[in-house]
Amino acid sequence: MKSYNNIRLGEQESITLYRIVDCVIIFSVLLLVSLLYLGHFTHTYYFAGTFAALLFVFFGENNGLYKGTSSYSTSEHLSRIGASWIKSILCILLLAFFSKWSHVHSRVVITMWMVAVPLALLGVRVLSRNLVKLHYKKYSYKQKAIIVGQTSAGVKLALDIQQTQSNIQKIIGFYDDRTAARNVDVDQLRATGLKLEGTIAQALELAKTRKVKHVYIAISTWQSERVQNIVRQFSDTTAHVYLVPDINTFEPMQARWRSIGGSPTISIQDTPFYGFSSIVKRVQDIVLSSIIITLISPVLVLVAFGVRLSSPGPIIFKQNRYGLDGKEIKVWKFRSMSVMDNGAVVKQATKNDARVTKFGRFIRKTSLDELPQFINVLQGRMSIVGPRPHAVAHNEEYRQIVDKYMLRHKVKPGITGLAQISGYRGEIDTLEKMEKRIEYDLKYIQHWSLFLDIKIVFLTIFKGFVSKTAY
């Protein structure tokens, strides 16, 4: 059996180095400023420096600071560094205020630290980029590269290299035995400024005569025998040979490279809550739901009395919904109807629905019926932000007719979500509305960040509680 242990993540090494250097800079600048101004370094500064460094790396991950670092301009670096640093400092200042540590910190030291850190972080990035440019200028010209396969993956790669590696590599063109481009966006192909330069045999000759240094094979891996044959031919050269998998064919969601015991894998459909992100999400849910339940406890009592007085029956309605990974969970709501559908067929509430009580109509309109779900969040069944859970009967109906419907269950269902603040809340009376809701749910999963959650929560508060479409 062949081993894949020699496959390494080259870019990951430089990203890890950036994270470490950023942490060292943040802590070192505080140490230096404190020693220069105060002549000593207190234990509170040790904590502040360490915590700020960890916060900065976390916020940097969320705003893309450590992605595509070689392609960012100086202004883009400054923007991402500034945003991450401001958020980190705000957290530190809030912590200092609530812990009553603010009086032991020198305002001058903190101010100098706040100003010096982003400048130092930017300076390191500009310096490293210039050193790379000097290296290639001194020891080589732009390294020539060719792309074998005039495919959509090849065109995208050409654009990416031109945008991120233009100072290092120069793409000569495409080489393919087939004259017609396959499944290629014509506008993107035109944007590369490249054309089909010749056959694969001609590409091989360029590599053998050392006229190109990099060879990118962008032919579908489904054509395994053809790809193996091409790789075998280029093994008779000293060129660097790369395989370009076209995973975009599968419309990936949260695609992630993993090495399992030395075997390389690419997850096509995954969850954003992986590793540290899952901890952040759970802590966020516990903290926010605990605070909210404490604040709204008088409202919970009043609504409970209102439900009890409005009609006979239980105060809380527990309905079966699909949760994380499609497992059934009990979702709590204040009862708003005179009947409780929870079987194989569940009729959606409609305008002037006779099943809805007068008080029930009010709490549905104002979303007060959803408040018990904060208890579901504490239980771990739901999240504050995520795709809204549908009744099991509706799930079974729509998963048959809406593409990728079940992918929304890669995360926990939420009390509010991107679809709800985008206008897709309440009755779903057309297939198009359900498709749009799923589109926004998957968009949320694909682009999740802590600050997207915060944005959705705030928008829900300001415009999402009262709905014209909730019956």
Summary of the structure (lengths in Angstrom):
residues: 471
radius of gyration: 28.1
end to end distance: 61.4
largest distance: 88.4
contacts: 1355
relative contact order: 0.06
helix: 55%
strand: 13%
